Amino acid sequence: MISEESEADLLERAEVEEKKYNWIEAAKLYERAANSFLDKNMIKEAAETKKKLGYAYMEAAHTVETTEEFIEFNNRTVNAFKEATNFFKKTEDKPEELECKAMALFISATFKNSILDAKNLFNESYELLMKANELHSKKNNYEITLTVKDNENNKVSIKQNVDIYTWSGVADLRRPDKGR
């Protein structure tokens, strides 16, 4: 009896293919993993995998030999990012939703016949990416509270928001949205 590969196995194999710059094979594996997640109604995982699929198709487009294949892979890129956008919307992950929408618009802009239409899509894509970046920064911030006693034995609390990507100290980080 042949057993199906787990999503984790498919994702791991896709990452191996990416490291070998075999983007078409990576895309096939991401597609299988995303479909498997969808079959199990695992929307967040499907969204994350569709986003990876979009990037894999985008890279694959630059490895093909014909114009038709280039256009086909760019269309697949746009569709993968649009699907990821919809799934991230369902999971209420606004930064990821905006990032994927921006990527779909960016790739779409490159195929516009009108320079004005392309410019408008590029501008909209840029604005969405800036908003996504702002939301990602807020999402990845943690709050540190330090409580000490002053000279008169009064408690003094200092709160500081810290971006986990840039802070490297040791402390008890407490997520402000989880409140302990």
Legacy VTK file of the C-alpha trace (Angstrom):
# vtk DataFile Version 3.0
C-alpha trace
ASCII
DATASET POLYDATA
POINTS 180 float
0.000 0.000 0.000
1.402 3.398 -1.010
0.943 6.092 1.590
0.615 9.749 0.711
3.393 12.076 1.694
2.673 14.353 4.608
2.448 18.070 4.083
5.638 18.461 6.127
7.469 16.074 3.792
6.197 17.936 0.725
7.237 21.297 2.167
10.659 19.961 3.113
11.185 18.574 -0.388
10.026 21.872 -1.905
12.606 23.758 0.153
15.319 21.342 -1.005
14.303 21.986 -4.611
14.399 25.744 -3.987
17.978 25.478 -2.716
18.858 23.713 -5.985
17.049 26.513 -7.902
14.636 23.939 -9.301
11.683 26.298 -9.021
9.274 24.351 -11.215
9.623 21.203 -9.112
9.377 23.264 -5.916
6.159 24.820 -7.213
4.675 21.382 -7.944
5.431 20.274 -4.383
4.009 23.468 -2.859
0.861 22.997 -4.944
0.421 19.444 -3.642
0.983 20.563 -0.054
-1.462 23.469 -0.383
-4.129 21.200 -1.847
-3.617 18.719 0.965
-3.992 21.486 3.561
-7.187 22.624 1.838
-8.563 19.082 1.808
-8.122 19.110 5.598
-9.575 22.623 5.920
-6.262 23.914 7.286
-6.706 27.424 5.897
-3.759 29.134 7.600
-1.323 26.478 6.408
-2.845 26.580 2.921
-2.432 30.371 2.853
1.221 30.179 3.884
1.884 27.484 1.306
0.082 29.380 -1.474
2.296 32.366 -0.689
5.400 30.174 -1.044
3.893 28.799 -4.254
3.542 32.338 -5.596
7.218 33.036 -4.984
8.225 29.694 -6.508
6.181 30.389 -9.659
7.665 33.888 -9.840
11.174 32.414 -9.817
10.161 29.608 -12.190
9.014 32.184 -14.741
12.631 33.295 -15.088
13.865 29.782 -15.859
11.653 28.922 -18.825
12.634 29.176 -22.465
9.574 30.513 -24.273
7.491 33.647 -23.976
4.365 31.526 -23.624
5.820 29.670 -20.659
6.980 32.946 -19.115
3.471 34.373 -19.366
1.937 31.125 -18.075
4.146 31.069 -14.974
3.507 34.727 -14.269
-0.239 34.065 -14.493
0.221 31.184 -12.064
2.169 33.546 -9.804
-0.678 36.056 -9.765
-3.272 33.346 -9.138
-1.266 31.812 -6.273
-0.885 35.210 -4.596
-4.597 35.980 -5.103
-5.545 32.647 -3.519
-3.141 33.293 -0.638
-4.703 36.752 -0.224
-8.172 35.230 0.110
-7.019 32.581 2.574
-5.130 35.101 4.717
-8.276 37.242 4.715
-10.219 34.277 6.113
-7.646 33.857 8.877
-7.739 37.603 9.578
-3.990 37.957 9.017
-4.054 41.443 7.531
-0.290 41.944 7.025
0.030 38.704 5.053
-3.180 39.450 3.145
-1.855 42.847 2.066
1.569 41.484 1.159
0.105 38.802 -1.107
-2.322 41.238 -2.700
0.568 43.620 -3.365
2.598 40.871 -5.019
-0.315 39.901 -7.267
-0.736 43.540 -8.312
3.002 43.978 -8.876
3.247 41.003 -11.242
0.007 42.008 -12.981
1.401 45.493 -13.567
4.282 44.118 -15.605
1.836 42.826 -18.216
-0.267 45.942 -18.679
-0.340 47.477 -22.149
-0.951 50.938 -20.745
1.922 52.633 -18.955
-0.592 54.563 -16.867
-2.374 51.355 -15.796
0.961 49.722 -14.939
2.059 52.789 -12.966
-1.196 52.792 -11.002
-0.834 49.098 -10.154
2.808 49.546 -9.151
1.819 52.455 -6.908
-1.018 50.472 -5.328
1.333 47.532 -4.828
3.892 49.798 -3.157
1.293 51.313 -0.820
0.019 47.869 0.171
3.558 46.645 0.859
4.253 49.682 3.037
1.034 49.067 4.986
1.856 45.354 5.298
5.327 46.239 6.574
3.845 48.601 9.160
1.398 45.924 10.334
4.128 43.262 10.417
6.191 45.559 12.649
3.296 46.032 15.050
2.541 42.314 15.016
6.132 41.428 15.911
6.499 43.861 18.781
6.559 42.720 22.353
6.237 44.734 25.509
8.783 44.648 28.306
7.815 45.880 31.749
10.536 46.557 34.270
9.446 47.281 37.829
11.985 48.667 40.293
11.910 50.512 43.596
13.190 54.049 43.775
15.155 55.585 46.685
11.955 56.041 48.704
10.857 52.439 48.220
8.152 53.383 45.695
7.568 51.007 42.808
8.368 52.473 39.409
7.354 50.639 36.245
8.871 51.217 32.862
7.179 49.811 29.782
8.927 49.534 26.465
7.799 48.050 23.155
10.546 46.000 21.560
10.721 44.658 18.026
11.784 41.017 18.367
13.806 41.216 15.168
16.129 43.939 16.440
16.269 43.404 20.191
18.767 40.917 21.555
18.704 41.294 25.336
17.523 38.857 27.955
14.216 39.621 29.625
10.759 38.268 30.208
9.036 39.284 26.974
5.287 39.426 27.341
3.103 39.832 24.310
0.844 42.838 24.857
-2.072 41.055 23.201
-1.777 38.020 25.522
-1.409 39.900 28.827
0.007 37.737 31.610
LINES 1 181
180 0 1 2 3 4 5 6 7 8 9 10 11 12 13 14 15 16 17 18 19 20 21 22 23 24 25 26 27 28 29 30 31 32 33 34 35 36 37 38 39 40 41 42 43 44 45 46 47 48 49 50 51 52 53 54 55 56 57 58 59 60 61 62 63 64 65 66 67 68 69 70 71 72 73 74 75 76 77 78 79 80 81 82 83 84 85 86 87 88 89 90 91 92 93 94 95 96 97 98 99 100 101 102 103 104 105 106 107 108 109 110 111 112 113 114 115 116 117 118 119 120 121 122 123 124 125 126 127 128 129 130 131 132 133 134 135 136 137 138 139 140 141 142 143 144 145 146 147 148 149 150 151 152 153 154 155 156 157 158 159 160 161 162 163 164 165 166 167 168 169 170 171 172 173 174 175 176 177 178 179
